[in-house]
């Protein structure tokens, strides 16, 4: 039996993870922004599921929840940084408030969760962190520039931290799902105010994409995340979905080819 702390369990991957873990007998601390969102889990799993009200943009409250959870439960084996949302629009369409909100939630909230958990995991001498990102942490599309900014940012943070904490027995895995049939597109995703000049271009093509069903199965993806915790050493990245794999592979191949083409130019700028 493991004990997990998961942010954002009211829907999507967070809820699917919580359900599967509770069904197999693990303990879960799940954070939500509305207490009634998980009443069914509280009723069905008394003693095993603990709901905590939390807005991850409130750093002081986040630290309090993390500290209290470790203190009350004795240890937490896996911390899942899952809370976040999508934002669609051209780069100049976003409002200042939307920019601040997504950066505070997806990037700073994730960073602060990891920072809050690390002292406890170090004291335990073991633990696993799952940072839920997206294949959009390596691939970029029009109309999601701010979302990509947060995911590329948290991936850089998590990859560096993974090397820092490995000596303490702590593993870090960046989870990169492709499109999944969750509420991400239809529920939590937000839209920037439209500028007519972008009509008919790639920045507004997402409006049609949002109506296209994703191919990823959230239950299978959650099961793969759970299974990754048994892999030692921890995989640095976990790509989920054939769309994530094929598009990431194509982008990395193109990026590598572009890099190789600059070999001589790069060397020419060295001190001789």
C-alpha positions in Angstrom: 0.0 0.0 0.0 1.3 3.4 -0.9 0.2 6.9 0.2 -0.3 9.5 -2.5 -0.8 13.3 -2.6 -2.5 14.5 -5.8 -3.5 18.0 -6.7 -6.6 18.6 -8.7 -8.7 15.4 -8.1 -12.1 16.8 -8.9 -11.9 15.7 -12.6 -9.6 14.5 -15.4 -6.4 12.6 -14.6 -6.5 13.6 -11.0 -9.8 12.0 -10.4 -9.0 8.9 -12.5 -5.8 8.4 -10.5 -7.6 8.8 -7.2 -10.3 6.3 -8.2 -7.9 3.6 -9.4 -5.6 4.0 -6.4 -8.4 3.9 -3.8 -9.9 0.8 -5.6 -6.7 -1.0 -5.2 -6.3 -0.1 -1.5 -3.9 2.8 -1.5 -4.4 6.0 0.6 -4.9 9.3 -1.2 -4.8 12.9 -0.2 -6.5 14.8 -3.0 -6.8 18.6 -3.3 -9.8 20.3 -4.7 -11.1 23.9 -5.1 -14.7 22.9 -4.2 -15.3 20.5 -1.3 -18.4 18.9 -2.8 -16.5 17.8 -5.9 -15.3 14.6 -4.2 -18.1 13.9 -1.7 -18.6 10.5 -3.4 -15.0 9.5 -2.8 -15.0 10.6 0.8 -18.2 8.6 1.4 -17.0 5.5 -0.5 -13.5 5.4 1.1 -13.6 6.6 4.7 -10.1 6.6 6.2 -8.4 6.0 2.8 -9.3 9.2 1.0 -8.7 12.7 2.5 -9.9 15.8 0.7 -8.1 19.1 1.1 -9.4 22.4 -0.1 -6.6 24.1 -2.0 -5.9 26.7 -4.6 -2.4 25.9 -5.7 -1.7 29.6 -6.5 -1.9 30.2 -2.7 1.7 29.2 -1.8 1.2 29.6 2.0 -1.9 27.4 1.9 -0.2 24.9 -0.3 2.7 24.5 2.1 0.3 24.1 5.0 -1.5 21.3 3.2 1.7 19.5 2.3 3.2 19.8 5.8 0.0 18.7 7.5 -0.5 15.7 5.2 3.0 14.4 5.8 2.7 15.0 9.6 -0.7 13.3 9.9 0.0 10.4 7.7 3.6 9.7 8.6 4.9 9.5 5.1 3.7 10.1 1.5 5.2 7.9 -1.1 4.2 9.7 -4.3 3.4 13.4 -4.9 1.5 14.0 -8.1 1.5 17.6 -9.4 -1.6 17.5 -11.6 -3.6 20.8 -11.1 -3.7 23.0 -14.1 -5.8 24.2 -17.1 -5.5 25.0 -20.8 -5.7 28.3 -22.4 -6.3 28.9 -26.1 -5.7 31.9 -28.2 -3.1 33.8 -30.2 -0.2 35.3 -28.3 -1.5 38.8 -28.4 -5.1 37.9 -27.6 -4.6 36.8 -24.0 -5.5 39.3 -21.3 -3.0 40.2 -18.6 -5.2 38.4 -16.1 -5.2 35.2 -18.1 -1.4 35.2 -18.5 -0.9 35.7 -14.7 -3.5 33.0 -13.9 -2.1 30.3 -16.1 1.5 31.0 -15.0 0.5 31.1 -11.4 -1.4 27.8 -11.6 0.5 25.6 -14.1 4.0 26.8 -13.5 4.5 28.5 -10.2 1.9 26.3 -8.4 3.7 23.1 -9.7 7.1 24.5 -8.7 5.9 25.4 -5.2 4.3 22.0 -4.7 7.5 20.2 -5.5 9.5 22.6 -3.3 7.1 22.0 -0.4 7.3 18.2 -0.7 11.1 17.9 -1.1 12.1 18.4 2.5 9.7 15.7 3.6 10.8 13.3 0.9 14.5 13.9 1.7 13.8 13.1 5.4 12.1 9.9 4.3 15.1 9.0 2.1 12.7 8.0 -0.7 9.7 9.1 -2.7 8.5 9.7 -6.2 7.2 12.9 -7.9 5.0 12.8 -10.9 4.8 16.1 -12.7 1.8 16.0 -15.1 2.8 18.0 -18.2 1.8 17.3 -21.8 3.6 16.4 -25.0 3.0 20.2 -25.4 6.0 20.4 -23.1 8.2 19.5 -26.0 6.0 20.3 -29.0 4.4 23.7 -29.7 1.2 24.5 -31.7 -0.4 27.8 -32.7 -3.0 29.1 -30.2 -1.5 27.5 -27.1 1.6 29.7 -26.6 0.9 30.4 -22.9 0.1 26.8 -22.2 3.3 25.8 -23.8 5.2 28.4 -21.9 4.0 26.9 -18.6 4.7 23.3 -19.7 8.1 23.9 -21.2 8.9 25.8 -18.1 7.9 23.2 -15.6 9.6 20.5 -17.6 12.9 22.4 -17.4 12.4 22.8 -13.6 11.5 19.2 -13.1 14.4 17.8 -15.2 16.9 19.9 -13.3 15.4 18.9 -9.9 15.4 15.3 -10.9 19.2 15.3 -11.1 19.5 17.3 -7.8 17.4 14.9 -5.7 18.4 11.6 -7.2 21.1 11.2 -4.5 18.4 11.3 -1.8 16.5 8.4 -3.3 13.8 10.6 -4.9 12.7 10.0 -8.4 11.0 12.5 -10.7 8.9 11.6 -13.8 7.5 14.2 -16.2 4.3 12.8 -17.6 3.5 13.9 -21.2 0.0 12.8 -22.2 -1.4 13.3 -25.7 -5.0 14.3 -26.2 -7.3 12.5 -23.7 -11.0 12.3 -23.3 -11.2 14.4 -20.2 -12.8 17.7 -19.4 -9.6 19.5 -20.4 -11.0 20.8 -23.7 -14.6 21.1 -22.9 -14.6 22.0 -19.2 -11.4 23.5 -17.8 -10.0 25.1 -20.9 -10.3 28.8 -21.3 -10.4 31.0 -24.4 -8.7 34.3 -25.0 -10.8 37.2 -26.4 -10.7 36.8 -30.2 -9.1 39.4 -32.5 -10.7 39.3 -35.9 -7.4 39.6 -37.8 -6.6 36.0 -36.8 -9.8 34.5 -38.3 -9.0 31.9 -41.0 -5.4 31.5 -39.8 -3.7 28.9 -37.6 -4.3 30.8 -34.4 -8.0 30.2 -34.7 -8.0 26.8 -36.1 -8.1 25.4 -32.6 -11.8 26.2 -32.4 -12.5 23.2 -34.7 -9.9 21.0 -32.9 -11.7 21.5 -29.6 -14.7 19.8 -31.1 -12.7 16.8 -32.3 -12.7 13.8 -29.9 -9.3 13.0 -28.5 -7.9 9.5 -28.9 -6.4 9.0 -25.4 -8.1 6.9 -22.8 -7.8 8.6 -19.4 -8.2 5.4 -17.5 -5.4 3.7 -19.4 -3.2 6.8 -19.1 -3.7 6.9 -15.3 -2.9 3.2 -15.0 0.4 3.8 -16.9 1.2 6.7 -14.5 0.6 4.5 -11.5 2.7 1.6 -13.0 5.6 4.0 -13.7 6.1 4.3 -9.9 7.2 0.7 -9.8 10.0 1.4 -12.4 13.4 1.9 -10.9 15.1 4.1 -11.7 12.3 6.5 -12.4 11.7 7.3 -16.1 12.4 11.0 -16.6 9.6 11.3 -19.2 6.5 9.2 -19.7 4.9 9.8 -23.1 1.2 8.6 -23.3 -0.8 8.3 -26.5 0.2 7.5 -30.0 -0.4 11.1 -31.0 2.0 12.3 -28.3 4.6 9.8 -29.5 4.4 10.4 -33.2 4.4 14.2 -33.0 7.1 14.4 -30.4 9.3 12.1 -32.4 8.8 14.1 -35.5 9.6 17.4 -33.8 12.7 16.0 -32.1 14.0 14.5 -35.3 13.6 17.9 -37.1 15.2 19.7 -34.2 18.2 17.4 -34.2 18.6 17.8 -38.0 18.5 21.6 -37.5 21.1 21.3 -34.7 23.5 19.2 -36.8 23.3 21.7 -39.6 24.7 24.3 -37.2 27.7 22.3 -36.0 30.3 24.3 -37.9 28.7 27.7 -37.1 28.6 26.8 -33.4 32.3 25.8 -33.4 33.3 28.9 -35.2 32.3 31.1 -32.3 34.7 29.5 -29.8 37.8 31.3 -28.6 40.8 30.1 -30.6 
